Amino acid sequence: MKGVFRSQFVEIEESGDDNSTTDENDEAAGGSIVPLSGNWSFSFDTIDASSGCPPGMDAALSSATPIETSYVEFNGAFNLQAMMENTGMEELGMNITYGNPEPNVYTMEFSQEGVVLNWKMTLESPSLMTGEYSVDMGSTGMDCTLSMTYNIALED
């Protein structure tokens, strides 16, 4: 199952906030991983819908998510907020909160019209990111939660 990683080119600026790292030696010391710049592809591992979701919703999402590969220039740092700002979500009026609860683990929560998405990404290595997210659509009148796992891999 493949998903969308938006934008044809994403350039991540270095910054001093909690969502970035600039020391490439941190990984060897058990600290933050700095991803390599290059072409990255997003793919879903699983898509599950709770019993309150419309029948077949998970299958429909699985077949409707095209693959897109994007070039990402990390500039020696990882900054989730800068990466996500390039997707245009904030322009859609979404209230987004970012976190970095431990080295190499990044979180994002956003909502729009009461639909809440909780998102977690783990930097596994300089060439692999994995994660999971859930979408709670309870505010729409459905007792429906979508849960997905994914990976973002640097292409050879």
N, C-alpha and C positions, 0 to 999 in steps of 0.2 A: 504494500500500500504506500503510495507516495503522497506528499503534501506540498504545500506552497511555502517557500521562503522568499518573501517579496523583495522586489527591487533588482535591477540588473547590476548595479554596482553600489556597494555600501562602503564608505570609508569611516573608520572609527577614529575619532580624535582622542589623543591622550588627555586625561583630566586627573585632578587630584581627589575626586570623590571616592566613596566606598565601593563603587562598582567597577573600579579599574585597577590594573596592576601595571607597573612599568619595569620591574626588575625581573629579567628573564632567569635569573638564578634562584628566584623564589621557589620554583617547582622542585629543584633538587633539594632544597631545604625543607620540603614538605609544605610550602606555601602555595601561592597562586600560580596557575598555569596560564601561559600566554599562548593563545591559538596562533597558528601559522596563517599568513595571508594566502589567499588563493580562491579557487572555486569550491563552494560549499553546497552540498545537496541536502535537502530536508526530506525525511521519509517517516511515515507513521509505522509503528510496530503493531499497535493495537488501537482499535476504536470500539468502545463498549457503551451501550445506552442502557440506562436503568429501565425497570419494568414500566415506569410511568411515561416513557417516551413513545411517540408514535411507532407502530410496528415497522421494522425495516429501516429505521433512521440510521443506525450504525452502518448497515450495508450500503445505504445511499451515500453516506458521507465517504465511505471507503472507496467507492467507485467514482466519486465526483471530485476527488482531490488530485489535480495534475501535478506532475513533477516540475519543479523550477529550480534551476541552479543559479546561484548568484556569486559574483566575485566580491570578496570582503577583504579590505585592507585594514588590518588591525593596528598598524603603526606601533607595535611593541606593547600594546595594552589591550585589555578586554574591558569593555564598557557596555553593559547590557542596555542601559537607557539610551545611549547613542545609537546602538544597533537597532533598537525597536522604534526609535523616533523616525528612522528612515522607512518604516513600513506605512506611515501615515495614520496610525491608529489615533494619535492624540488629536489630529485634525478632525476626526469623526466625533469629537466631544466626549471621549472616554476618560473617566477618572482613573488614572494609573498610579499605583504605588509600587516602588521598586525596593528590593532588599538584597542583602548579601550576608545571610546568617552564619556562614562559615566559609573558609577558603574554598574556592571553586564551585560554590553552590550559590545560585542566583534565583531570586523569586520576583514575581510580578503578579499583581492582582489588579484587575480592572473591571469596570462595570459600565454598562450603558443601558438605560431604561430598565434598571433593576436586574438585568442578567449579569451574573458575576462569573468571571473566569479567574481561577487560581492556577498559576503557572510556575513550574520549577525547572531549572536547567542546571545540569552538573557538567563541568568541564572535566572530562575523563582523561584527556591527553591533548597535546597541541593539535591533534587532527580529528578529535571526536568529542562531540557534546551529546548528552542524552538528557531526557527529561520526561515530564508528565504534566498534563493539565486536565482540569475538569471545568465544565461549564454547567452552572446551576441555573435552570430556566424556570424556577419556581414562581418568579414574579409574573410570568406570562400566563399563569393559570395551569401550567402543566407541572406535574410532579416528575420532572425529567432532569436527569443529570447525565451528561456525556463525559466519559473518562477516556483519555488518550495517552499513549506513550509514543515517544518519537526519538529519532536520532538525527543529528546533523553531522555529516562527515565531509572531510576535506577530500576532494577527488584527487586521484593520482595524476 
